[in-house]
Amino acid sequence: MSTGSLPSSATPTDFDAAAAEFLAHEAERLPDLSRCTVLLPHMGAAAPLLAALRARIANPVFLPPRLTTFRGLAAAVPVAAPVEAQGVRLAQVHDVLAHAAVGHAQARWALAMELLELIDELSAEGLEPSAERTQWLAQVSAAYGRRSNALLEAEAVLVLELWRAMHQGRCMDPMHAYAHRLAQAARAAAGPLYTLGLLGLTRLERGLLEQWAQRQPVRTLPWQPRLPERHALCAALWPARPDAPLAERMRQLAAHQPASPLLPQVRLAAAVDLESEAAAAAAQVQAWAAAGLSRIALIALDRLTARRLRALLERSHILVQDETGWTLPTAAASHVPDRLCALRQDGAYHRDLVDLLKSPFVFADLDRAARLQAVAALETAIRQAVVLAGLPRFLELARTEAPHTLPLLERLDQALGRLAGGPYTLGEWQQRLLAALKIIGADVALAADAAGRTLLERLQALTAEVAGHDGRYDFAAWRGWLELQLQRATFREDDIDSPVRLLSLEGARLREFDAAILLGADAAHLPAACDGAVFNDRVRAQLGLPTAAGRELGQRQAFIDVLCHIPHLLITWQARREGEPNAASPWLQLLEAAHRLAWAGSLVAVPPSTECVPSVVMPPQPAPPAPARLPERLSASAWQSLVDCPYRFHARHILSLSEFEPVPEEVAKRDYGQLVHAILHAFHRAHPRLADTPRERLRETLTRLTREAFAPLTARAYLAVAWQLRWERRLEAYLDWALAHEERGHRWQTGEVEYSRLLDLPDGRAITLQGRIDRIDHGPSGPIVLDYKARRRSDLRQRLRRPGEDVQLAFYGLLTQAQQAAYVALDDETIDLVAPAGELPALCAREAARLSATLARILAGAPLPAHGAAEVCRYCEMRGLCRRDWREEAAQPHTDGRVDPQPAGVENTPPTRGEPPCQTKTRPN
C-alpha cells in the first residue's frame, strides 16, 4: 500500500518556532536557563523541544529549562498532611453505599468508583460542597430542567453527602493534595513559566497559571503545524463559526489549493477483519522501514488490534516500544491470584484448577516438566471420572489416578485455607493472599518476571495502603475491591528502545514522527465513547464539570494535530464486526466527503476491502505432501473422514492431531447414543431370545437398564433427564420392532465385538482394517450386521442415497463377511431398518477396490486437499488448519455488489461428495 513519496530528513522540526520564541525572551539568561519552567502535556515532548533549543544555542554547554507537566510540577512539592490512598477512599464510599443499601451488592464497587471519580472531578474544578442541601438540590434540579422528585433528590443528596464526608475526612484526599501542591508551586515561582500545547485544563490548573502570572511572566509557546496546507483543510472542516455550507468552504479551499494536501501520503483502508487490519498495518510498517522512515507511531485506538499488530511486527523482528502499557489483569502473571480467588469462590471448578496447576508462575520450587506431566495425568483422570468441582474430590482422585499431583493439591488446599473464613479487613485479606501465593510457590516465580514483579509490588503496596482501614468485608466484597485496584494499575515494559512507538492519540501530540498508523478508527473508537456518569452532560455543564462534548473536542484537536504534523498516515478500521457492518469514524467520513468535494478524489484505498489483503494474507493452503506412511490401522470413521475431506484425514489420522476432549458438563447427543448402545447390548445379552420372555418382563428389564445407565448422568447434569425421557418414549416402539424382527427369523448372536482383517494394497503392502460392531444377528440369509443410530430414517436414507458417500455398512461388511447390513433408526415413532441399495457382497467388493486404490494413490504422492462440503465442515475441528473460514470471509459480498477474489490457486467450485478421494480441487503453487 503506497503512501506517497518520502520527505527529506532535513526538514525543520515542529519545535523550531517554540524554541525561537523561548530564546527570544530568555537568551540573556544563557547559559543558565534552569530558572525557567516549560509545562508540557506529556514528557514525550521534552526531548524534541530540548533538541530544538540545542540546535539554536551556539554554546554546546548550557543548563536547560525545567521541562515538566502539571503532575510533575506538583509531585516535586511536599505536603505536610497525610494523603488518603484511593483504595481506602473507594472502600469508604462503598461502606456508605452498603450502609444505605444503595445498589446491588455485586454492582456496589463499580458504583462507588463512579461516585469517587465524580467527587474528584468536582475537587479538580476547585468546587466546594454546598453548605445548604436545598441550595444544592435547587442547582441540580435547575440543570435537569424539571422540578425535583424523589429519585432525583436521592441521587443528588447521595452525591452531596459523600462529597462532604470525603471533603471533611481526617486525611487530605489526592485531589486536594494536588491543589495544595500547585498553589505551593505558584507561590514559590522563581522564574518565568511557558506552556506548550496544553489542552483541557482543569480549573485548578488554570488557577496555577493565574497565580504564577501574578509573580512571574507566563507565556504560551507556538507549535506550528509542519503541514500548513492540511491545517487549512482542518480549519475549513471544523471552523469555530461556520459561515458557509461545507461544499462552499471546500470550493473556496480548492481555489487556493489546487492540489490535494493529503494524497498520496494519507490513506484510509477498511480491512476485512481484525487479522487483516493488523496484517495490513504490519506490511505498511515494513514498507516504511524499508524506505528509510524509522520514526513510526502506532496509535492504538483499538487496543486489541494494536496488540495483534505488535505480535506480527515482533515476529518480523521489528521491536515496538509500548508507551501505553496494559492493565495488570491482562498480563499472564495476573491469572495466578485471579484463579486462586476463583477456586476459593467457585468451589474449585476443574478448569480453574487445571489452569492454575499448569501456570508457569506457581510451584517454582519444583521441576516444571515433571509437574506438567503429572498435571496432564490428573487432567486425563478428571475427564474420565467426570469430576467437575470440589477440591476434596480432586484430592481423592489424585490419590488413586495421579499420585504425583497429590503434593500440589495439598499445598493448594493449604493456600485456599488462608483465603477461607472472614469477614476480615482489607489489609488482612491482602496479607492472606500474599501468604497463599507463597504457599504455592508463586512469589518466587512472579518476582522473576517483569509483569509479575509489578503485580507483587502492587499487591504489597495495597496491603500497606489499607492497613489503617478497619472496615470488614467478606471474600466476595474484598475480591471486587481488589479487581478494581488491579484494573487501575498499568504495566509498562522498560527494556525496549525502538523508534516504532505504540501510543495513544493524545500521546502522539507534540511528537516528531515520519509516519503513523491509526488503528481501529471506527465510529466506536474515534471519538472514543465516554463512560457513563452519575449526572448527565447538562448537569455537569451547570456544575462546571467536563462534558462529553468537551472531551470529544479534545480528541478532535489531537486528531487534527496528528493529521497536520505527521506526513505519512494510514488510517484503518474493520469494515465488519461480528458479522455486522462497522461504520468508519464520522470524522473520517467527513474528511472523505470534503476531499471528494474539493479535489474529486478519494482517500479510501481501492478497493477498500481488498487493499489490505494481497500483500499480507497467508498464501493459500497447499495440499499436504504425501505422507511417509499410512496409519497402521484404519477404522470405518477414518475411512469416512478420507471420503469426506482428505485434509481432515491427513490431520487426524496421519499427523495424529486431535482436540483435547473437555470434561463433559452437559449431556450431548453423542453421550445419549453411547448410553442407548450400552442399554440395548445389556438388554439382548440378558434376553438373547425375546420370545422366551413375556413382553411385560422385557419392558421392565429395558426400563431398569435405562434408569441404571442414565443415573450417573442425571446426578451431575439435571438436563440428562430430558434425554432419558426421550429414550423411554421409544421403549415400546423398540420392543415392537425387536419382536417383529425376531419373528421374521433373525436371532441375536453377539454385540459390541471387535473385528479386524488385512487389506492388500497394489504395491504388496497391507493395512489392518478394524471396527467394533454394535450387533450381529443370524437370519434366513446368513449373518446380518446391525448398527444402532439415534437418528431418523429419513436422515439415514439420505446418507445412503448416493453410492459411496456413506461407507460404514460396506466397511463392516468387509470386516465380518456378512451377507446383509443395515442401520437401526431409533429416533422415530416407529423403529425400522435402513439398508443400502443392492447386494452387500458386491458393495463390499467395490468399496475394497476403492479403498485399496485410494490408499495406493496416497502412498504414491497424491495430494490431500481440503474440500469438505459445508455439512462436513460445520463440526470439523480441523477447519482452523485448512482456513475454510478465512476463504469464506474473503469471498463475502460487499454492499456494492463486489466479491473479493479467491486466494490464488483455489478454485471457487463446490465440492462433490462421494467422489474418489484425493481428487484435487486446490492447484499447488
Salt bridges, closest charged atoms under 4 A:
ASP14 OD1 - ARG226 NE 3.00
ASP14 OD2 - HIS565 ND1 3.28
GLU21 OE2 - HIS25 NE2 3.16
GLU26 OE1 - ARG29 NE 2.46
GLU26 OE2 - ARG219 NH1 3.59
ASP95 OD1 - HIS94 ND1 3.61
ASP95 OD2 - HIS469 NE2 3.47
GLU117 OE2 - ARG488 NH1 3.47
ASP120 OD1 - ARG89 NH2 3.06
GLU121 OE2 - ARG540 NH2 2.64
GLU125 OE1 - ARG203 NE 3.99
GLU128 OE1 - HIS167 NE2 2.63
GLU161 OE2 - ARG133 NH2 3.29
GLU161 OE2 - ARG164 NH1 3.40
ASP173 OD2 - HIS176 ND1 2.55
GLU248 OE2 - ARG251 NH2 2.54
GLU275 OE1 - ARG308 NE 2.90
ASP302 OD2 - ARG577 NH2 2.62
GLU314 OE2 - ARG310 NE 2.92
ASP322 OD2 - ARG303 NH2 3.63
ASP322 OD2 - ARG310 NH1 3.53
GLU323 OE2 - ARG501 NH1 2.75
GLU323 OE2 - ARG511 NH2 2.69
ASP338 OD2 - ARG339 NH1 2.99
ASP338 OD1 - ARG479 NH2 3.42
ASP352 OD1 - ARG339 NE 3.66
ASP355 OD2 - ARG339 NE 3.48
ASP365 OD2 - ARG411 NH1 3.12
GLU379 OE1 - LYS358 NZ 2.94
GLU428 OE1 - ARG472 NH2 3.80
GLU465 OE2 - ARG458 NH1 3.72
GLU483 OE2 - ARG479 NE 3.42
GLU493 OE1 - ARG310 NH2 2.24
GLU512 OE1 - ARG295 NH1 3.85
ASP514 OD1 - ARG295 NH2 2.88
ASP522 OD1 - HIS525 ND1 2.65
ASP522 OD2 - ARG577 NE 3.24
ASP561 OD2 - ARG509 NE 2.52
GLU592 OE2 - ARG596 NE 2.64
ASP644 OD2 - ARG648 NH2 3.32
ASP644 OD1 - ARG913 NH2 2.99
GLU661 OE1 - ARG670 NH2 3.48
GLU665 OE2 - HIS350 NE2 3.88
GLU665 OE2 - ARG351 NH2 3.48
ASP692 OD1 - ARG689 NE 3.22
GLU708 OE2 - ARG704 NH1 3.45
GLU728 OE2 - ARG707 NE 3.66
GLU732 OE1 - ARG695 NH2 2.62
GLU732 OE2 - ARG699 NE 2.72
ASP736 OD1 - ARG695 NH2 2.68
GLU752 OE1 - ARG772 NH1 3.79
GLU754 OE2 - ARG772 NH2 3.26
ASP763 OD2 - ARG765 NE 2.82
ASP774 OD2 - HIS677 NE2 2.77
ASP777 OD2 - HIS741 NE2 2.98
ASP777 OD1 - ARG775 NE 2.94
ASP787 OD2 - LYS789 NZ 3.35
GLU805 OE2 - ARG913 NH2 3.70
ASP806 OD2 - ARG799 NH2 2.17
ASP827 OD2 - ARG726 NH2 2.60
ASP827 OD1 - ARG730 NH2 3.82
ASP828 OD1 - ARG792 NH1 3.38
ASP828 OD2 - ARG793 NH1 3.74
GLU829 OE2 - ARG730 NH1 3.89
GLU847 OE2 - ARG850 NH2 2.92
GLU871 OE2 - ARG913 NH1 3.13
GLU877 OE2 - ARG652 NE 2.84
ASP885 OD1 - ARG879 NH2 2.52
GLU888 OE2 - ARG884 NE 2.86
ASP896 OD2 - ARG898 NE 2.76
ASP900 OD1 - HIS894 NE2 2.80
GLU907 OE2 - ARG923 NH1 2.83
GLU915 OE2 - HIS867 ND1 3.89
GLU915 OE2 - LYS921 NZ 2.98
